Amino acid sequence: MKITDETIDHLSHLARLEFNGDQKERIKTDLTKIIDFVDQLSSVNTDGVEPLIFMTETENVLRDDVDVVTISQTEALKNAPVHDTDYFKIPTVLKK
Amino acid sequence: MAITEEIRAKYKPVIGLEIHAQMLTRSKAYSNDKNEYGSAPNTNVSVITLGHPGTLPRMNRKTIDFAIRMGIACDCKISELQHFARKNYFYPDLPKGYQITQDTTPICTGGSVLIKDENGNEKRVGLTRIHMEEDAGKSIHDIDPFNTLIDLNRAGVPLIEIVSEPDITSSQQAYNYVTEVRKLVRYLDICDGNMEEGSLRCDANISVMLKDAKEFGVKVEVKNMNSMRNVQRAIEYEIERQIEAIEKGEKLVQETRNFNALNGTTTAMRSKEAANDYRYFPEPDLQPIRVTQQHVQKIREAMPPLPNFLHTKYTTELGLSEYDAGVITDQKEIALYFEEIIRYTKNYKAAANWVMGDIKSHLNAKALDITELKLSPNHVAELISLIDSGKLSHSLASQKVFPEMLKADESPLKIAESNNWIQTSDEGEIKKLIAAVIAENPSEIARYRAGETKLMGFIMGQLMKKSAGKADPKSAGKLLTEMLSEN
């Protein structure tokens, strides 16, 4: 499969990543190799084979509707790089 | 905007709605932190909700049952085997980087919602699907000028998304459809239907086409309509905007537009083609769900009565008018209260009148919900039977007895007896009163007997006054006519 500059641009936009100049060429080479490697799977004829989604046959692993407090607000916020006592803080999303 | 009726009539709007309803569960969809509106920010969270590495979701069985309830109510096909999918996108209020939803195997497919069109005729709006998913957190842009604040209490709250077919052809129908869906989820007790708080949200897909066209026009999605009225306003605006653009020869683009409630217009948010690539794939962390026929049957048997069922029952079996049935079934709690009253009385029309009249105006005046009303339905039924049997006049019942009942929720018979309000239909008693009236008003009686029949009203009034409103007017009137025609 051909990985083009447009593919890289699209994927980096979705992943919120940036690749410039030399970086872009390198990721293009790497990604091509990865895709070609995985693409070997396409050589197997899978006509009439149902897709396998789950590795086990377990079904209905369900939980009762009970609410439990497991972590405090302080604990919830403490690993965030920027926060106050109530909220996570991130750079402004909406441009005024 | 200025498009004439004539131009507008050339086009047919094609509208499909997507409604998200937050489920009234105690805990979230895939974790056991609390599902509650209005808690202090970031208190209803867990490591699963926060998307911490190594955490795994666990499915809430109640969400499934609630979705099935809605499916049964809309006559959908309930899927036997299904799995979840990841919808991938990066946004700060989505900690995991993906939303767990259903893609290829929604829990319900097909079915319909019965609505009224703009002419009051019944119309079925088809459903494409109902699927389960989770809500995102909340981004707050207007507290801190330099930062966006994130509250993840809402992240992971269970939702069902109800997707309609593009069967809706006017803003009025869209309004009626959302009203009907809200009524249904409230009857089913699966969502509180509060659009202002966002527990019921609606997005609209709108296009217009020339009436004889074979192909749909370019579809625009409108978001952010946070009330019933705004759904209607946004759709109305969008229909006109699209028609006007087409008439001017402009090319419409497929895009998402935001509704602005302040000026009633929509503005472009993002263009659809480039931005949306969600790369769905099956969610490996949740095992598939199998719903057996027996399970669906169990839920079906425990279903509450639905508004359409009650409406039909009221108009056909109970002989109520369309209007009465509509008012009573509009709110589940009112309907259930009415249902209680009619367990004790067969005078359905009177029961409806009391509910829609005295009881509703009391609730309105006191700004009460009917669930807060301290008035036993059997006492209302008893009041009706007191009137029907002639023991109480309607005006006494309404003006004197009913207010007393609201004070103490006592039996109306007791109240009427202790206040000496019971009407007498005892002939001897009434005859005595009539004789006194005849004796006291000789000239009017003479003129009446001479043919001035319109004086009957006056004489009857004197009689009622004499009895202090307690003579049963029906038997009193009959006796009075008899005694006046004697000699």
Interface residues (C-beta under 8 A of the other chain):
Chain A: H10 L14 A15 R16 I53 F54 T56 T58 E59 N60 V61 L62 R63 D64 D65 V66 D67 V68 V69 T70 I71 S72 Q73 A76 L77 V82 D86 Y87 F88 K89 I90 P91 T92 V93 L94
Chain B: T25 R26 S27 N32 D33 K34 N35 A40 P41 N42 T43 V45 S46 V47 L50 R58 M59 N60 R61 K62 T63 I64 H83 N88 Y89 F90 P92 S139 I140 H141 D144 P145 F146 N147 T148 L149 I150 D151 L152 D277 R279 P282 P284 L286 Q287 P288 I289 R290
